[in-house]
Amino acid sequence: MFGSLDLDWHQFVEVDQRLIRPEELNSLKGDSTKLRKTIGWEPEYTFETMLDEMIDFWMVEFKGKPATNTTTP
C-alpha cells in the first residue's frame, strides 16, 4: 500500500519489540489449490487489486479524488 501511494513505510510504521512474539511466523500463506480443483473456484480479486480499491476509496473520502497510480480489476 505504501508503494502504491509512493510513501516510505519506515516513516509511518513503528515496531514495539516488547510486542513481538518469540515464535512469530515470518510468512503465512494460504493455498486455494484444493478449492480451485474441487469446485472450480477462482478469485474475483487479487490481493493487490483489493488494496487498490481500498486506496481509491480512502483517497476519495479524504481528498475527493481517486489515486492516479492504482489499478482496478
JOKATA-V349596 format. One record per residue. N is the residue number from 1. SS is DSSP state (H for helix, E for strand, C for the rest). Layout:
[[N;SS] [N;SS]]
This chain:
[[1;C] [2;C] [3;C] [4;C] [5;C] [6;C] [7;C] [8;C] [9;H] [10;H] [11;H] [12;C] [13;C] [14;C] [15;C] [16;C] [17;H] [18;H] [19;H] [20;C] [21;C] [22;C] [23;C] [24;C] [25;C] [26;C] [27;C] [28;C] [29;C] [30;C] [31;C] [32;C] [33;H] [34;H] [35;H] [36;H] [37;H] [38;H] [39;H] [40;C] [41;C] [42;C] [43;C] [44;C] [45;C] [46;C] [47;H] [48;H] [49;H] [50;H] [51;H] [52;H] [53;H] [54;H] [55;H] [56;H] [57;H] [58;H] [59;H] [60;H] [61;H] [62;H] [63;H] [64;C] [65;C] [66;C] [67;C] [68;C] [69;C] [70;C] [71;C] [72;C] [73;C]]
